[in-house]
Amino acid sequence: MLFVNFIRWIFGYSDICIIGKFPERFLTVSAKNGLNLWNLKSADGRIHARIKTERINTAIKFALKSECELEIIKKHGLPYFCGKYKYRIGLLAGLFIGTILSCFLSCFIWNIKINAPDGINEYEIRNELSSLGFHEGIIYNPEEVRSIERKLAILDGRISWVSINVSGTTSNVELSTMMNIKKNTDKKSPVSNLKSTADGTITRIKVRNGNSMVKIGEGVRKGQLLVSGIKEYTDGSSKLSDSEGEIYAKTGRQITLTIPKNTSFIPHEDEYTIKRSFIIFGIPVPITLCGTPSGKNIRIKEQKRMTLLDSDIPIKITEEKYLKYNQQNIKIEKQTAEIILNKRLELYKLFITGNSDTTILSESKQFSEKDNYFSLTVDLVTEENICEKSYVTIIE
């Protein structure tokens, strides 16, 4: 019924009133001749009805034959609505141009939504799509979109599956990452060994579960078996277990820290310029009158999309901040370089002792000067837990 009413509104219809001694005669004549009337009502000896505009003249003839009068009360529909504005050429021209422009702009993609899984930055995917030619403001081409899906999956090794779904002027990019195949060491196995992570001399042994394969004072190599998960008994029987414990060894390591003789730095300055602009359908419209400042600048760009009724619209507000700087070159003296390198050494020592059971027993330093840089070579003797758990795969 809604569709029928819409068709009637498109072609136009009128409210009429039949006045006479016998208005029923008009209904009889109309029914015999196929004149369609609807919304019939009777009040005060009159009949009210609705009729198509194109059948008004026919209804008037039938009313005269029935010795009745036909009065047009009100006209409805698109023809009468447009008739009110037929002399307002500017309004009609604007409506026509607006319709054409709306149809034209609907052929473009104005909004790109990216549903990136954990571990993938949305900004990186947006840049990769832009490098492939898929960005806001392009004409929608289904074949080109399918090609971009394949190219993106090849370009980014983290992505295994890409789907770009376009609805109207909005495209939704769905991504799926590669499945991480876990190693056997990530699986919970009932049997494990403890192996050495470095060369050294055993100083302490603390085995809570398993069979120790080394003794105090014994030298070991990296990757050597320290504690076995197979525990053997005197009666010849054996038991599989999950090895647990700590084995400490005296180890040595050498590090070299360097610093160039000539370096550069950027001093902080409070002088900056801000540019703001609208981007409407991909066309930038400046808000501020200032241009891009000359000289060396650091540009910080922030972009915000406008929304309407929880839906993104193709309008963005862009703010660009240009921070002015002057890069300065400095020469580092030998005494200054030695101080800096020693501070870096202290940070390194704090790192290795703070994150593990490592104790520094001794150290020897050698500071030297090369052609373009200063270097500090340090030999450290440490005591640390060299155990690393290695799970055993059992094949049944």
DADA-V203298 format. One record per residue. N is the residue number from 1. RES is the residue in one letter. SS is DSSP state (helix for helix, strand for strand, loop for the rest). PSI is psi as a letter, one per 30 degrees, with the letter a starting at -180 (* if undefined). D_FIRST is the distance of its C-alpha to the first C-alpha in Angstrom with 1 decimal. Layout:
((N,RES,SS,PSI,D_FIRST) (N,RES,SS,PSI,D_FIRST))
//
This chain:
((1,M,loop,e,0.0) (2,L,helix,e,3.8) (3,F,helix,e,5.4) (4,V,helix,e,5.1) (5,N,helix,e,6.3) (6,F,helix,e,8.6) (7,I,helix,e,10.0) (8,R,helix,e,10.7) (9,W,helix,e,12.4) (10,I,helix,e,14.4) (11,F,helix,f,15.8) (12,G,loop,k,16.1) (13,Y,strand,l,15.7) (14,S,strand,k,18.0) (15,D,strand,k,18.6) (16,I,strand,l,21.2) (17,C,strand,k,23.6) (18,I,strand,k,25.6) (19,I,strand,k,29.1) (20,G,strand,l,31.8) (21,K,loop,e,33.7) (22,F,loop,i,31.4) (23,P,helix,f,27.8) (24,E,helix,f,26.8) (25,R,helix,e,28.5) (26,F,helix,e,26.1) (27,L,helix,e,23.1) (28,T,helix,e,25.3) (29,V,helix,e,26.2) (30,S,helix,e,22.6) (31,A,helix,e,21.4) (32,K,helix,e,24.6) (33,N,loop,g,24.0) (34,G,loop,g,20.3) (35,L,loop,j,19.3) (36,N,loop,k,15.6) (37,L,loop,k,15.2) (38,W,strand,l,12.6) (39,N,strand,h,13.2) (40,L,strand,k,16.6) (41,K,strand,k,19.2) (42,S,strand,k,23.0) (43,A,strand,k,25.6) (44,D,loop,h,29.3) (45,G,loop,g,29.3) (46,R,strand,l,26.6) (47,I,strand,k,23.1) (48,H,strand,k,20.5) (49,A,strand,l,17.4) (50,R,strand,k,15.4) (51,I,strand,l,16.1) (52,K,strand,k,16.0) (53,T,helix,e,19.1) (54,E,helix,f,20.7) (55,R,helix,g,20.8) (56,I,helix,e,22.7) (57,N,helix,e,26.1) (58,T,helix,e,25.2) (59,A,helix,e,24.0) (60,I,helix,e,27.3) (61,K,helix,e,29.3) (62,F,helix,e,27.7) (63,A,helix,e,28.4) (64,L,helix,e,32.1) (65,K,helix,e,32.4) (66,S,loop,g,31.3) (67,E,loop,h,33.7) (68,C,strand,l,31.0) (69,E,strand,k,30.3) (70,L,strand,k,27.0) (71,E,strand,k,26.7) (72,I,strand,j,24.3) (73,I,strand,e,23.7) (74,K,strand,k,21.7) (75,K,strand,k,20.2) (76,H,strand,l,17.3) (77,G,loop,l,16.3) (78,L,helix,e,18.2) (79,P,helix,e,20.9) (80,Y,helix,e,22.0) (81,F,helix,e,22.0) (82,C,helix,e,24.2) (83,G,helix,f,26.2) (84,K,helix,f,27.5) (85,Y,loop,g,29.1) (86,K,loop,f,30.2) (87,Y,loop,f,33.8) (88,R,loop,i,33.6) (89,I,helix,e,34.6) (90,G,helix,e,35.4) (91,L,helix,e,32.0) (92,L,helix,e,30.2) (93,A,helix,e,32.9) (94,G,helix,e,32.4) (95,L,helix,e,28.7) (96,F,helix,e,29.4) (97,I,helix,e,32.3) (98,G,helix,e,30.4) (99,T,helix,e,27.6) (100,I,helix,e,30.3) (101,L,helix,e,32.3) (102,S,helix,e,29.4) (103,C,helix,e,28.8) (104,F,helix,e,32.5) (105,L,helix,f,33.1) (106,S,loop,f,30.4) (107,C,loop,f,32.8) (108,F,strand,l,35.4) (109,I,strand,j,36.0) (110,W,loop,f,36.6) (111,N,strand,k,36.8) (112,I,strand,j,38.8) (113,K,strand,k,38.7) (114,I,strand,k,41.5) (115,N,strand,i,41.6) (116,A,loop,k,45.4) (117,P,loop,l,47.0) (118,D,loop,k,50.2) (119,G,loop,f,53.1) (120,I,loop,k,51.4) (121,N,loop,k,51.1) (122,E,helix,e,47.8) (123,Y,helix,e,49.8) (124,E,helix,e,51.8) (125,I,helix,e,48.8) (126,R,helix,e,47.3) (127,N,helix,e,50.6) (128,E,helix,e,50.7) (129,L,helix,e,47.2) (130,S,helix,e,48.3) (131,S,helix,f,51.4) (132,L,loop,f,49.4) (133,G,loop,g,47.3) (134,F,loop,j,44.1) (135,H,loop,l,43.6) (136,E,loop,k,41.1) (137,G,loop,g,40.4) (138,I,strand,l,40.7) (139,I,strand,k,38.3) (140,Y,loop,k,36.3) (141,N,loop,j,37.7) (142,P,helix,e,36.8) (143,E,helix,e,40.2) (144,E,helix,e,42.2) (145,V,helix,e,40.5) (146,R,helix,e,41.5) (147,S,helix,e,45.0) (148,I,helix,e,45.3) (149,E,helix,e,44.4) (150,R,helix,e,47.3) (151,K,helix,e,49.7) (152,L,helix,e,49.0) (153,A,helix,e,49.8) (154,I,helix,e,53.0) (155,L,helix,e,53.9) (156,D,loop,j,53.6) (157,G,loop,f,55.5) (158,R,loop,f,54.0) (159,I,strand,k,50.5) (160,S,strand,f,49.8) (161,W,strand,k,46.1) (162,V,strand,k,43.8) (163,S,strand,k,40.0) (164,I,strand,j,38.3) (165,N,strand,k,34.5) (166,V,strand,k,32.7) (167,S,strand,j,29.3) (168,G,loop,b,28.4) (169,T,loop,g,31.7) (170,T,strand,k,33.0) (171,S,strand,k,35.3) (172,N,strand,k,36.3) (173,V,strand,j,39.8) (174,E,strand,k,40.5) (175,L,strand,l,44.2) (176,S,strand,k,46.3) (177,T,strand,l,50.0) (178,M,loop,k,52.8) (179,M,loop,k,53.7) (180,N,loop,j,57.2) (181,I,loop,j,59.5) (182,K,loop,k,61.7) (183,K,loop,l,65.4) (184,N,helix,f,67.4) (185,T,helix,f,68.8) (186,D,helix,f,65.4) (187,K,loop,k,65.2) (188,K,loop,j,66.9) (189,S,loop,k,69.9) (190,P,loop,f,72.6) (191,V,loop,k,75.4) (192,S,strand,l,76.2) (193,N,strand,l,79.3) (194,L,strand,k,80.3) (195,K,strand,l,81.4) (196,S,strand,k,83.1) (197,T,loop,f,81.3) (198,A,loop,l,84.4) (199,D,loop,k,88.1) (200,G,strand,a,90.5) (201,T,strand,k,93.1) (202,I,strand,k,92.1) (203,T,strand,e,93.1) (204,R,strand,k,91.1) (205,I,strand,k,89.4) (206,K,strand,j,87.0) (207,V,strand,j,85.5) (208,R,strand,f,83.5) (209,N,strand,k,82.3) (210,G,loop,a,83.5) (211,N,strand,j,86.8) (212,S,strand,k,88.3) (213,M,loop,g,89.6) (214,V,loop,l,91.6) (215,K,loop,l,94.3) (216,I,loop,k,95.2) (217,G,loop,f,97.1) (218,E,loop,k,95.6) (219,G,strand,k,94.0) (220,V,strand,l,90.5) (221,R,loop,l,88.4) (222,K,loop,k,84.7) (223,G,loop,f,82.7) (224,Q,loop,k,85.5) (225,L,strand,k,84.8) (226,L,strand,e,85.7) (227,V,strand,k,84.4) (228,S,strand,k,83.6) (229,G,loop,f,81.0) (230,I,strand,j,83.2) (231,K,strand,k,85.7) (232,E,strand,k,88.7) (233,Y,loop,l,91.0) (234,T,loop,f,94.7) (235,D,loop,g,94.1) (236,G,loop,f,92.3) (237,S,loop,l,88.8) (238,S,strand,l,86.0) (239,K,strand,k,82.8) (240,L,strand,k,79.7) (241,S,loop,l,78.6) (242,D,strand,j,76.6) (243,S,loop,k,79.2) (244,E,strand,k,79.4) (245,G,strand,l,81.9) (246,E,strand,k,83.2) (247,I,strand,j,86.0) (248,Y,strand,k,87.5) (249,A,strand,l,89.4) (250,K,strand,j,91.3) (251,T,strand,l,89.4) (252,G,strand,k,89.9) (253,R,strand,k,87.5) (254,Q,strand,k,88.0) (255,I,strand,l,85.7) (256,T,strand,k,86.1) (257,L,strand,k,84.5) (258,T,strand,l,84.6) (259,I,strand,k,84.0) (260,P,strand,l,84.4) (261,K,loop,e,87.1) (262,N,strand,k,84.8) (263,T,strand,l,81.3) (264,S,strand,l,78.8) (265,F,strand,l,76.6) (266,I,strand,j,74.0) (267,P,loop,k,75.0) (268,H,loop,k,72.3) (269,E,loop,k,71.5) (270,D,loop,f,69.3) (271,E,loop,k,68.5) (272,Y,strand,l,64.8) (273,T,strand,k,62.2) (274,I,strand,k,58.4) (275,K,strand,k,55.8) (276,R,strand,k,52.1) (277,S,strand,l,49.3) (278,F,strand,k,45.5) (279,I,strand,j,44.0) (280,I,strand,j,40.8) (281,F,loop,h,39.1) (282,G,loop,g,42.6) (283,I,strand,j,44.4) (284,P,strand,k,47.1) (285,V,strand,j,47.4) (286,P,strand,k,50.6) (287,I,loop,e,50.8) (288,T,loop,l,54.5) (289,L,loop,f,57.0) (290,C,loop,k,59.5) (291,G,loop,a,60.0) (292,T,loop,k,61.2) (293,P,loop,l,64.7) (294,S,loop,l,67.6) (295,G,loop,a,70.0) (296,K,loop,k,69.3) (297,N,strand,l,66.2) (298,I,strand,k,64.2) (299,R,strand,k,60.5) (300,I,strand,j,58.1) (301,K,strand,k,54.4) (302,E,strand,k,51.6) (303,Q,strand,k,48.0) (304,K,strand,k,45.0) (305,R,strand,k,41.3) (306,M,strand,k,38.9) (307,T,strand,l,35.8) (308,L,strand,j,32.6) (309,L,loop,h,30.5) (310,D,loop,g,32.5) (311,S,strand,k,31.9) (312,D,strand,k,34.7) (313,I,strand,l,34.5) (314,P,strand,h,36.9) (315,I,strand,k,39.3) (316,K,strand,l,42.7) (317,I,strand,k,45.6) (318,T,strand,k,48.9) (319,E,strand,k,52.3) (320,E,strand,k,55.5) (321,K,strand,k,58.8) (322,Y,strand,j,62.0) (323,L,strand,k,65.1) (324,K,strand,k,68.3) (325,Y,loop,l,71.1) (326,N,loop,j,74.5) (327,Q,strand,k,75.6) (328,Q,strand,k,79.2) (329,N,strand,k,81.7) (330,I,strand,l,84.3) (331,K,strand,k,87.2) (332,I,loop,k,87.8) (333,E,loop,l,91.4) (334,K,helix,e,93.0) (335,Q,helix,e,93.4) (336,T,helix,e,89.7) (337,A,helix,e,88.5) (338,E,helix,e,90.5) (339,I,helix,e,89.0) (340,I,helix,e,85.5) (341,L,helix,e,86.1) (342,N,helix,e,87.7) (343,K,helix,e,84.6) (344,R,helix,e,82.4) (345,L,helix,e,84.7) (346,E,helix,e,84.4) (347,L,helix,e,80.6) (348,Y,helix,e,80.9) (349,K,helix,e,83.3) (350,L,helix,e,81.1) (351,F,helix,e,78.2) (352,I,helix,f,80.1) (353,T,helix,f,81.7) (354,G,helix,f,78.7) (355,N,loop,g,76.2) (356,S,loop,l,78.5) (357,D,loop,i,81.8) (358,T,strand,k,83.9) (359,T,strand,k,87.2) (360,I,strand,j,89.1) (361,L,strand,e,92.7) (362,S,strand,l,94.1) (363,E,strand,l,93.3) (364,S,strand,k,95.0) (365,K,strand,k,93.8) (366,Q,strand,j,94.9) (367,F,strand,k,93.8) (368,S,strand,l,94.3) (369,E,strand,k,93.6) (370,K,loop,a,92.3) (371,D,loop,e,91.9) (372,N,loop,f,88.4) (373,Y,strand,l,87.7) (374,F,strand,k,89.3) (375,S,strand,l,88.9) (376,L,strand,j,89.6) (377,T,strand,k,90.2) (378,V,strand,k,90.2) (379,D,strand,j,91.4) (380,L,strand,k,90.2) (381,V,strand,j,91.5) (382,T,strand,l,89.1) (383,E,strand,k,88.7) (384,E,strand,l,85.2) (385,N,strand,j,83.3) (386,I,loop,g,83.0) (387,C,strand,k,81.0) (388,E,strand,k,77.7) (389,K,strand,k,75.9) (390,S,strand,j,75.3) (391,Y,strand,k,73.3) (392,V,loop,k,74.6) (393,T,loop,k,72.3) (394,I,loop,k,73.3) (395,I,loop,j,72.6) (396,E,loop,*,72.7))
//
